[in-house]
Amino acid sequence: MLLARFYLTSVQNCSYSYRNLDKLSLKVYYLQELSRIIQSRNNDTLSHNEILKNKLVYNVDEHTFNKYDITQLTQDVNKSINNLSPSQLLSTAISYTKLHGVGKKEWKRLCYSSLKQIYSNCYNTNAISFSQVAMILYSYASKFTNEMPVTNKLLKACVKSTGSLNERDISMILYYIRRTKCVPKTLNTPQDFKNAQILRSIALCLSKEGGNKLVKMTPMGLVSIVYNFTEIGMIPWSLIYHSCNLIKKKSRYLDSKSIGFHSRSLSKLNIRDKKTLNLFVESLPKRTKIPIPTISSLLYSLAKLKYRPKNCLSPLLDYTQKSIFLFDDRDLALLVYSLGQLGVKNDVLFDSISDFIKKRIDYQSPQHLSMFIRGYSRLGIYDEPLIEIILAKAIELMTGFSITQLVSVLDSLVVLGYFDHSVFSRLLEHFCTFHSEDLPEYSINQLNRIMYSIRLQNPEFILNSPSYITSLFDQYQGVFMIRDLKDSSDSLFRCLKQLNVEYEIGRKVGPYVPDTVIDGNMCIDILSKGSVCPLTGSFLGSVNMTERHMNILGYKYIKIRKEEW
């Protein structure tokens, strides 16, 4: 009785347009159109459309609907879900992804209706196709990250006929597997074994034995399949290598978004495909519009793969500089970190980045702050006003820093040569609150460098610090510079011998071991390409720190670029 009264009340609040809807097909159609309008309003980021977002009136085909109509349409379609055709089921699934308030109860009924059509209409020409089932699974995975028993049954039914699936169907099924984590970790349980069989059947349908579908696919379809397999973590390497080679041949047909996805896949797979990366970097500046995530993804992938395409980076960085204020905070942090890892300086670009960070400093997270200062230190860009702004915000958010982020900030400061007694005291005090037994090796090397730099450049800091901080200087005294003699050093020794110059090899100067020491106080190092910016030819932050330390120890430091030598 109460439910009937509630239903009558909700119907009374509905508009005249809703009350004139009798046919189920019309209800499905208007639900689809209303969900599309709601999504477009929610995705509109322009400030002048805020009023439109809050407006609860929707116009479709000269009909006006309100918020009660949407709720009632959803309930009506859900009640009659078993009477819908395959195309109507798919339309409803797409509508559900765009509407708020649609839960697993509605999805469960929709999926059971789809499953019923698969098995009961096996001889019906109008039965639901496996492409439509794949799209329904994709729609479900875009809303939820855990599967239901009925969606698992739909997945099994879909992969029984992998030969009839096209590239979009396979991409959507892989997306569902990735999002719902249907990935076999072991083969000890029946469910893991079934998940392994599903992945194997998909890999077989793509292989040569299954008809060699990869050759017939579009470049964007190949990118999607490679990316989803990479994210899943179960990688059929022969298929991946074949797909990457096909993408390389068809790279000119890729859109900007696909370039970003494939570059990220290459970095995660650790495939250093120089030709493909060069083609990507060269082609991006020639396009009329480049998505900002594509730029940050490509530069981050280059940094992870440690590859610097010197000849074609400048146009991409010029385009980045012009569009820097379109970056969001995450993409900007990724950009600065990537350029730091690549060792690529661009003064005009970093002037724009500094201005942008100063304007957006109140919205940065601890991770972003550590990435900003890390990138600047790697490049040796000493912008003191910006450093002080970042540190003030870092101290405000200090409790949000992880131990590795905190160590990274301290290490970046000593590389830049910046020192402030109060800042270092507060950062080291917070470091002492962590358990530092399980630190990774690179963080221990950073701590060794931090303590050595403070001891060398600011010894009075140790005298004025409490005992729990001074104990850190005794704890971290290890070696942080490990270098092997290079082939270019042999030619340097031969040259010095011809000039009758006495030299020493392997002599330690503090923690450093230069290539050679002559006249007792002159150190010579032949530096690799990784120590020099490929665009400007200037030395990076770690080289500047080494020179600063050498001068304090009373040595003259001579730097020779390997290319010049």
C-alpha positions as CSV (number, residue, x, y, z in Angstrom):
1,M,0.0,0.0,0.0
2,L,2.8,2.4,0.9
3,L,4.7,1.6,-2.3
4,A,1.6,2.2,-4.4
5,R,1.1,5.6,-2.6
6,F,4.7,6.5,-3.2
7,Y,4.5,5.5,-6.9
8,L,1.4,7.7,-7.3
9,T,3.1,10.6,-5.6
10,S,6.2,10.4,-7.8
11,V,4.0,10.1,-11.0
12,Q,2.1,13.2,-9.9
13,N,5.4,15.2,-9.8
14,C,6.2,14.1,-13.4
15,S,5.7,16.4,-16.3
16,Y,2.9,16.3,-18.9
17,S,5.4,15.0,-21.5
18,Y,6.1,11.9,-19.4
19,R,2.4,11.1,-18.9
20,N,1.9,11.0,-22.6
21,L,4.5,8.2,-23.0
22,D,2.8,4.8,-23.4
23,K,5.1,2.8,-25.7
24,L,8.1,1.1,-24.1
25,S,10.3,1.9,-27.1
26,L,9.7,5.7,-26.6
27,K,10.6,5.4,-23.0
28,V,13.9,3.8,-23.9
29,Y,14.5,6.5,-26.5
30,Y,13.8,9.4,-24.2
31,L,15.9,7.8,-21.4
32,Q,18.8,7.6,-23.8
33,E,18.4,11.3,-24.9
34,L,18.0,12.6,-21.4
35,S,21.1,10.7,-20.2
36,R,23.1,12.2,-23.1
37,I,22.0,15.7,-22.1
38,I,22.9,15.2,-18.5
39,Q,26.3,13.9,-19.4
40,S,27.0,16.8,-21.7
41,R,26.0,19.3,-18.9
42,N,28.2,17.5,-16.4
43,N,31.2,17.5,-18.7
44,D,30.9,21.2,-19.6
45,T,33.6,23.0,-17.6
46,L,32.8,26.5,-18.8
47,S,31.8,28.8,-15.9
48,H,29.0,30.5,-17.8
49,N,27.2,27.1,-18.1
50,E,27.0,26.6,-14.3
51,I,23.4,27.8,-14.3
52,L,22.6,25.3,-17.0
53,K,24.0,22.5,-15.0
54,N,21.8,23.3,-12.0
55,K,18.7,23.7,-14.3
56,L,16.6,20.6,-13.8
57,V,14.6,21.0,-17.0
58,Y,15.5,19.0,-20.1
59,N,14.2,19.6,-23.7
60,V,14.0,16.7,-26.1
61,D,12.1,16.9,-29.4
62,E,9.9,19.7,-28.3
63,H,9.1,17.9,-25.1
64,T,10.1,19.2,-21.7
65,F,11.1,16.8,-18.9
66,N,12.0,17.3,-15.2
67,K,14.2,15.3,-12.8
68,Y,11.2,13.2,-11.6
69,D,10.7,12.1,-15.2
70,I,14.2,10.6,-15.4
71,T,13.7,8.6,-12.2
72,Q,10.3,7.4,-13.3
73,L,11.6,6.5,-16.8
74,T,14.5,4.5,-15.2
75,Q,12.0,2.6,-13.0
76,D,9.6,1.9,-15.9
77,V,12.4,0.6,-18.2
78,N,13.8,-1.5,-15.4
79,K,10.4,-3.1,-14.8
80,S,10.0,-4.0,-18.4
81,I,13.6,-5.0,-19.1
82,N,12.7,-8.5,-20.2
83,N,10.5,-7.1,-23.0
84,L,13.3,-5.1,-24.6
85,S,15.0,-6.0,-27.9
86,P,18.8,-6.4,-28.1
87,S,19.3,-2.9,-29.4
88,Q,17.1,-1.5,-26.7
89,L,19.0,-3.4,-24.0
90,L,22.3,-1.9,-25.4
91,S,20.8,1.6,-25.5
92,T,19.6,1.2,-21.9
93,A,23.1,0.0,-20.8
94,I,24.7,3.1,-22.3
95,S,22.1,5.3,-20.6
96,Y,22.8,3.7,-17.3
97,T,26.5,4.7,-17.5
98,K,25.5,8.3,-17.8
99,L,22.9,8.5,-15.0
100,H,23.4,8.8,-11.3
101,G,21.4,6.6,-9.0
102,V,21.5,3.5,-11.1
103,G,22.9,0.8,-9.0
104,K,23.8,-2.9,-9.3
105,K,20.2,-4.0,-8.9
106,E,19.2,-2.4,-12.2
107,W,22.4,-3.7,-13.9
108,K,21.8,-7.2,-12.6
109,R,18.3,-7.3,-14.2
110,L,19.7,-5.9,-17.5
111,C,22.5,-8.4,-17.6
112,Y,20.2,-11.4,-16.8
113,S,17.9,-10.2,-19.6
114,S,20.8,-10.1,-22.0
115,L,21.9,-13.6,-20.9
116,K,18.4,-15.0,-21.4
117,Q,18.5,-13.7,-25.0
118,I,21.8,-15.4,-25.7
119,Y,20.6,-18.8,-24.7
120,S,16.9,-18.7,-25.4
121,N,17.1,-17.1,-28.9
122,C,19.9,-19.1,-30.3
123,Y,18.0,-19.8,-33.6
124,N,16.5,-16.3,-33.8
125,T,18.0,-13.9,-36.4
126,N,17.1,-11.0,-34.2
127,A,18.9,-12.4,-31.1
128,I,21.4,-10.3,-29.3
129,S,24.9,-10.4,-30.9
130,F,28.2,-10.9,-29.1
131,S,29.2,-7.4,-30.1
132,Q,26.3,-6.0,-28.2
133,V,27.1,-8.2,-25.2
134,A,30.7,-6.9,-25.3
135,M,29.4,-3.3,-25.3
136,I,27.2,-4.0,-22.4
137,L,30.1,-5.5,-20.4
138,Y,32.2,-2.4,-21.3
139,S,29.4,-0.1,-20.1
140,Y,29.2,-2.0,-16.8
141,A,32.9,-1.9,-16.3
142,S,32.9,1.9,-16.8
143,K,30.7,2.2,-13.7
144,F,31.9,-0.7,-11.4
145,T,35.2,-2.3,-10.7
146,N,34.0,-5.7,-9.4
147,E,32.1,-8.2,-11.4
148,M,28.8,-9.9,-10.6
149,P,28.2,-13.6,-11.3
150,V,25.9,-12.7,-14.2
151,T,28.5,-10.5,-15.9
152,N,31.0,-13.4,-15.5
153,K,28.5,-15.6,-17.3
154,L,28.1,-13.0,-20.1
155,L,31.9,-12.9,-20.4
156,K,32.1,-16.7,-20.8
157,A,29.4,-16.7,-23.4
158,C,31.2,-14.0,-25.3
159,V,34.5,-15.7,-25.5
160,K,33.0,-19.0,-26.7
161,S,32.7,-17.3,-30.1
162,T,35.9,-15.3,-30.3
163,G,36.1,-15.9,-34.1
164,S,33.1,-13.6,-34.6
165,L,34.5,-10.8,-32.5
166,N,36.0,-7.7,-34.2
167,E,38.7,-5.4,-32.8
168,R,36.3,-3.2,-30.9
169,D,34.7,-6.2,-29.2
170,I,38.1,-7.6,-28.2
171,S,39.2,-4.2,-26.8
172,M,35.9,-3.8,-24.8
173,I,36.2,-7.3,-23.4
174,L,39.9,-6.7,-22.4
175,Y,38.7,-3.4,-20.8
176,Y,36.1,-5.3,-18.8
177,I,38.8,-7.8,-17.6
178,R,41.1,-5.0,-16.7
179,R,38.6,-3.0,-14.8
180,T,37.0,-5.9,-12.9
181,K,40.4,-7.5,-12.2
182,C,39.5,-10.9,-13.7
183,V,43.2,-11.7,-13.9
184,P,44.5,-15.0,-12.8
185,K,47.2,-14.5,-10.1
186,T,47.7,-18.3,-9.7
187,L,46.1,-21.4,-11.2
188,N,45.3,-22.9,-7.7
189,T,41.6,-21.9,-7.7
190,P,38.9,-22.9,-10.2
191,Q,38.0,-19.2,-10.8
192,D,41.7,-18.3,-11.6
193,F,41.9,-21.2,-14.0
194,K,38.7,-20.1,-15.8
195,N,40.0,-16.5,-16.0
196,A,43.3,-17.9,-17.5
197,Q,41.3,-19.9,-20.1
198,I,39.4,-16.7,-21.1
199,L,42.6,-14.7,-21.6
200,R,44.1,-17.6,-23.5
201,S,41.1,-17.8,-25.9
202,I,41.4,-14.1,-26.6
203,A,45.1,-14.4,-27.3
204,L,44.5,-17.4,-29.6
205,C,41.9,-15.6,-31.6
206,L,44.4,-12.8,-32.3
207,S,47.3,-15.2,-33.1
208,K,48.2,-16.7,-36.4
209,E,46.4,-19.9,-35.5
210,G,43.2,-18.0,-34.9
211,G,43.3,-16.2,-38.3
212,N,45.9,-13.6,-37.8
213,K,43.4,-10.8,-37.0
214,L,46.1,-8.3,-36.0
215,V,47.0,-7.6,-39.7
216,K,43.4,-6.7,-40.5
217,M,43.0,-4.3,-37.6
218,T,43.2,-0.5,-37.6
219,P,46.1,1.2,-35.9
220,M,43.8,2.6,-33.1
221,G,42.5,-0.9,-32.5
222,L,46.0,-2.3,-32.2
223,V,46.9,0.5,-29.7
224,S,43.8,-0.3,-27.6
225,I,44.6,-4.0,-27.5
226,V,48.3,-3.4,-26.6
227,Y,47.3,-0.9,-23.9
228,N,44.7,-3.2,-22.3
229,F,47.1,-6.2,-22.2
230,T,49.7,-4.0,-20.7
231,E,47.4,-2.8,-17.9
232,I,46.1,-6.4,-17.3
233,G,49.7,-7.5,-16.7
234,M,49.3,-10.9,-18.5
235,I,51.3,-10.2,-21.6
236,P,51.4,-12.5,-24.7
237,W,54.8,-11.2,-25.9
238,S,54.7,-12.5,-29.5
239,L,51.3,-10.8,-30.0
240,I,52.6,-7.6,-28.4
241,Y,55.8,-7.4,-30.6
242,H,53.7,-8.1,-33.7
243,S,51.2,-5.4,-32.8
244,C,54.0,-2.9,-32.0
245,N,55.6,-3.5,-35.4
246,L,52.3,-3.0,-37.2
247,I,51.7,0.2,-35.2
248,K,55.1,1.4,-36.3
249,K,54.3,0.9,-39.9
250,K,50.9,2.6,-39.6
251,S,51.9,5.3,-37.2
252,R,50.9,8.2,-39.6
253,Y,47.3,7.1,-39.3
254,L,47.2,7.4,-35.4
255,D,45.3,10.2,-33.8
256,S,46.9,12.2,-31.0
257,K,45.1,10.3,-28.2
258,S,46.3,6.9,-29.5
259,I,49.9,8.3,-29.6
260,G,49.6,9.0,-25.9
261,F,48.3,5.6,-25.0
262,H,50.8,3.7,-27.1
263,S,53.8,5.7,-25.7
264,R,52.6,4.9,-22.2
265,S,52.3,1.2,-23.2
266,L,55.9,1.2,-24.5
267,S,57.2,2.6,-21.3
268,K,55.4,0.1,-19.1
269,L,56.5,-2.8,-21.4
270,N,60.1,-1.3,-21.4
271,I,60.2,-1.5,-25.2
272,R,62.7,1.2,-26.3
273,D,61.4,1.5,-29.8
274,K,63.4,4.5,-31.0
275,K,61.8,4.7,-34.5
276,T,58.3,4.7,-33.2
277,L,59.1,7.3,-30.5
278,N,60.8,9.5,-33.1
279,L,57.8,9.3,-35.4
280,F,55.5,10.3,-32.5
281,V,57.6,13.3,-31.4
282,E,58.0,14.5,-35.0
283,S,54.3,14.2,-35.9
284,L,52.7,15.8,-32.8
285,P,53.7,19.5,-33.5
286,K,52.3,19.2,-37.0
287,R,48.8,18.4,-35.7
288,T,46.2,21.2,-35.3
289,K,45.2,20.1,-31.8
290,I,47.1,18.0,-29.3
291,P,45.4,16.8,-26.1
292,I,47.4,17.9,-23.0
293,P,47.5,14.3,-21.5
294,T,49.1,13.1,-24.8
295,I,52.0,15.6,-24.3
296,S,52.6,14.6,-20.7
297,S,52.3,10.9,-21.5
298,L,54.8,11.0,-24.4
299,L,57.4,13.0,-22.4
300,Y,57.0,10.8,-19.4
301,S,57.4,7.7,-21.5
302,L,60.6,9.1,-23.1
303,A,61.9,9.8,-19.5
304,K,61.1,6.2,-18.4
305,L,62.7,4.7,-21.4
306,K,65.7,7.1,-21.1
307,Y,65.6,8.2,-24.7
308,R,66.1,11.8,-25.8
309,P,65.3,12.4,-29.5
310,K,67.5,15.5,-29.7
311,N,66.6,16.7,-33.3
312,C,62.8,16.8,-32.9
313,L,62.2,17.8,-29.2
314,S,62.4,21.6,-29.8
315,P,59.1,22.0,-31.8
316,L,57.3,19.8,-29.2
317,L,58.6,22.0,-26.3
318,D,57.7,25.2,-28.2
319,Y,54.1,23.9,-28.6
320,T,54.1,22.9,-24.9
321,Q,55.2,26.4,-23.9
322,K,52.3,28.0,-25.8
323,S,49.7,25.8,-24.2
324,I,51.2,25.6,-20.7
325,F,48.2,27.3,-19.1
326,L,45.9,24.5,-20.4
327,F,47.7,21.9,-18.3
328,D,46.0,20.7,-15.1
329,D,48.1,20.2,-11.9
330,R,48.8,16.5,-12.5
331,D,49.9,16.9,-16.1
332,L,52.1,19.9,-15.1
333,A,53.8,17.9,-12.4
334,L,54.3,15.0,-14.8
335,L,55.8,17.4,-17.4
336,V,58.3,19.0,-14.9
337,Y,59.4,15.6,-13.6
338,S,59.7,14.1,-17.1
339,L,61.8,17.0,-18.4
340,G,64.0,16.7,-15.3
341,Q,64.5,13.0,-15.9
342,L,65.3,13.7,-19.6
343,G,67.7,16.5,-18.7
344,V,66.1,18.8,-21.2
345,K,66.1,22.6,-20.4
346,N,64.1,25.2,-22.2
347,D,64.3,28.6,-20.5
348,V,61.2,30.1,-22.0
349,L,59.2,27.0,-21.1
350,F,60.4,26.9,-17.5
351,D,59.6,30.6,-17.1
352,S,56.0,29.9,-18.0
353,I,56.0,26.8,-15.7
354,S,57.3,28.9,-12.8
355,D,54.5,31.5,-13.3
356,F,51.9,28.8,-13.5
357,I,53.1,27.0,-10.3
358,K,53.1,30.3,-8.4
359,K,49.5,30.9,-9.4
360,R,48.4,27.4,-8.6
361,I,50.5,26.7,-5.5
362,D,47.5,26.5,-3.2
363,Y,46.1,23.5,-5.1
364,Q,49.2,21.3,-5.2
365,S,49.5,18.0,-3.4
366,P,52.7,16.8,-1.6
367,Q,53.4,14.5,-4.6
368,H,53.2,17.4,-7.0
369,L,55.5,19.6,-4.9
370,S,58.1,16.9,-4.7
371,M,57.9,16.3,-8.4
372,F,58.3,20.1,-9.1
373,I,61.4,20.6,-7.0
374,R,62.9,17.3,-8.2
375,G,62.6,18.3,-11.8
376,Y,64.2,21.7,-11.2
377,S,67.0,20.2,-9.2
378,R,67.8,17.6,-11.9
379,L,68.1,20.4,-14.5
380,G,70.0,22.8,-12.1
381,I,67.4,25.6,-12.4
382,Y,67.9,27.7,-9.3
383,D,64.7,29.8,-9.0
384,E,64.9,31.0,-5.4
385,P,61.5,32.7,-5.1
386,L,59.8,29.6,-6.5
387,I,61.7,27.3,-4.2
388,E,60.7,29.3,-1.2
389,I,57.0,29.3,-2.3
390,I,57.2,25.5,-2.8
391,L,58.9,24.9,0.6
392,A,56.3,27.1,2.4
393,K,53.5,25.0,0.9
394,A,55.5,21.8,1.7
395,I,55.8,22.7,5.4
396,E,52.1,23.4,5.5
397,L,51.3,20.0,4.0
398,M,54.2,18.2,5.8
399,T,52.1,15.5,7.3
400,G,50.9,14.4,3.9
401,F,54.5,13.6,2.6
402,S,55.6,10.0,2.4
403,I,59.2,9.2,3.5
404,T,60.5,8.8,-0.1
405,Q,58.9,12.2,-1.1
406,L,60.4,13.9,1.9
407,V,63.9,12.5,1.1
408,S,63.4,13.6,-2.5
409,V,62.7,17.2,-1.4
410,L,65.7,17.3,0.9
411,D,68.0,15.8,-1.8
412,S,66.7,18.3,-4.4
413,L,67.5,21.2,-2.1
414,V,71.2,20.1,-1.5
415,V,71.6,19.5,-5.3
416,L,70.4,23.0,-6.0
417,G,72.7,24.4,-3.2
418,Y,69.7,25.9,-1.3
419,F,69.9,25.9,2.5
420,D,67.7,27.4,5.2
421,H,68.2,26.3,8.8
422,S,64.6,26.4,9.9
423,V,63.3,24.5,6.8
424,F,65.9,21.7,7.1
425,S,65.3,21.4,10.8
426,R,61.5,21.0,10.3
427,L,61.9,18.5,7.4
428,L,64.5,16.4,9.3
429,E,62.4,16.4,12.4
430,H,59.5,15.1,10.4
431,F,61.8,12.5,8.8
432,C,62.7,11.2,12.3
433,T,59.0,10.3,12.9
434,F,59.2,7.6,10.1
435,H,60.5,4.1,10.4
436,S,63.4,4.2,7.9
437,E,64.5,0.5,8.1
438,D,62.8,-0.5,4.8
439,L,64.0,2.4,2.6
440,P,64.9,1.6,-1.0
441,E,68.5,1.8,-2.0
442,Y,68.1,5.0,-4.1
443,S,66.6,6.8,-1.0
444,I,69.6,5.6,1.1
445,N,72.0,7.0,-1.5
446,Q,70.0,10.3,-1.4
447,L,70.3,10.4,2.4
448,N,74.0,9.8,2.2
449,R,74.3,12.8,-0.2
450,I,72.1,15.0,2.0
451,M,74.1,14.4,5.1
452,Y,77.5,14.8,3.4
453,S,76.4,18.1,1.7
454,I,75.2,19.6,5.0
455,R,78.3,18.5,6.8
456,L,80.5,20.0,4.1
457,Q,78.6,23.2,3.3
458,N,76.9,24.0,6.6
459,P,78.7,22.3,9.5
460,E,77.2,24.8,12.1
461,F,73.8,23.2,11.4
462,I,74.9,20.0,13.1
463,L,76.2,21.8,16.2
464,N,72.9,23.6,16.7
465,S,70.7,20.6,16.1
466,P,69.2,18.2,18.7
467,S,70.7,14.8,19.2
468,Y,68.1,12.9,17.3
469,I,69.0,14.9,14.2
470,T,72.8,14.7,14.7
471,S,72.5,11.0,14.9
472,L,71.4,10.9,11.3
473,F,74.8,12.3,10.2
474,D,76.5,9.3,11.9
475,Q,74.0,6.8,10.5
476,Y,74.2,7.9,6.8
477,Q,77.9,8.1,5.8
478,G,77.9,5.7,2.9
479,V,79.1,6.2,-0.6
480,F,76.6,7.9,-2.9
481,M,78.8,8.3,-6.1
482,I,79.6,5.1,-7.9
483,R,81.4,5.5,-11.2
484,D,83.3,3.2,-13.6
485,L,86.2,4.3,-15.7
486,K,84.9,4.9,-19.2
487,D,86.6,4.2,-22.6
488,S,87.1,8.0,-23.1
489,S,89.2,8.0,-20.0
490,D,91.8,5.9,-21.7
491,S,92.3,8.4,-24.5
492,L,92.6,11.1,-21.8
493,F,95.4,9.2,-20.1
494,R,97.2,8.7,-23.4
495,C,97.0,12.4,-24.1
496,L,98.4,13.4,-20.7
497,K,101.2,10.9,-21.1
498,Q,102.1,12.4,-24.5
499,L,102.3,15.8,-22.8
500,N,104.5,14.5,-20.0
501,V,101.9,15.5,-17.4
502,E,101.9,13.6,-14.2
503,Y,98.4,12.3,-13.3
504,E,96.7,10.1,-10.7
505,I,94.0,7.6,-11.4
506,G,91.4,6.4,-8.9
507,R,92.2,9.1,-6.3
508,K,89.3,9.9,-4.0
509,V,88.3,13.5,-3.5
510,G,85.8,13.4,-0.7
511,P,83.2,10.9,-1.9
512,Y,84.1,11.6,-5.6
513,V,86.5,9.7,-7.8
514,P,87.3,11.9,-10.9
515,D,88.7,10.5,-14.0
516,T,92.1,11.9,-13.2
517,V,93.8,14.4,-10.8
518,I,96.8,16.5,-12.0
519,D,99.0,18.9,-10.1
520,G,97.5,17.6,-6.9
521,N,94.5,19.9,-6.9
522,M,93.0,19.8,-10.4
523,C,90.3,17.2,-11.2
524,I,89.3,16.3,-14.7
525,D,86.1,14.5,-15.7
526,I,84.9,13.5,-19.1
527,L,81.1,13.7,-18.8
528,S,78.6,11.6,-20.7
529,K,75.6,12.8,-22.7
530,G,73.4,12.2,-19.7
531,S,75.1,15.0,-17.7
532,V,74.4,17.6,-20.4
533,C,71.2,19.1,-21.8
534,P,71.0,18.1,-25.5
535,L,69.4,21.4,-26.5
536,T,71.4,24.0,-24.7
537,G,74.6,22.1,-24.0
538,S,74.6,23.2,-20.3
539,F,75.5,21.0,-17.4
540,L,72.8,19.5,-15.2
541,G,72.2,19.9,-11.5
542,S,74.3,17.0,-10.2
543,V,77.4,18.3,-12.1
544,N,77.0,21.7,-10.6
545,M,76.8,20.2,-7.1
546,T,80.0,18.2,-7.8
547,E,81.8,21.3,-8.9
548,R,80.5,23.2,-5.8
549,H,81.8,20.4,-3.5
550,M,85.2,20.2,-5.3
551,N,85.7,24.0,-4.9
552,I,85.0,23.8,-1.1
553,L,87.5,20.9,-0.8
554,G,90.1,23.1,-2.5
555,Y,90.1,21.5,-6.0
556,K,89.6,23.0,-9.4
557,Y,87.1,21.0,-11.3
558,I,87.4,20.8,-15.1
559,K,84.4,19.4,-17.0
560,I,84.8,18.1,-20.5
561,R,81.8,17.1,-22.6
562,K,82.3,13.6,-24.1
563,E,81.1,14.8,-27.6
564,E,83.6,17.6,-27.7
565,W,86.4,15.3,-26.5
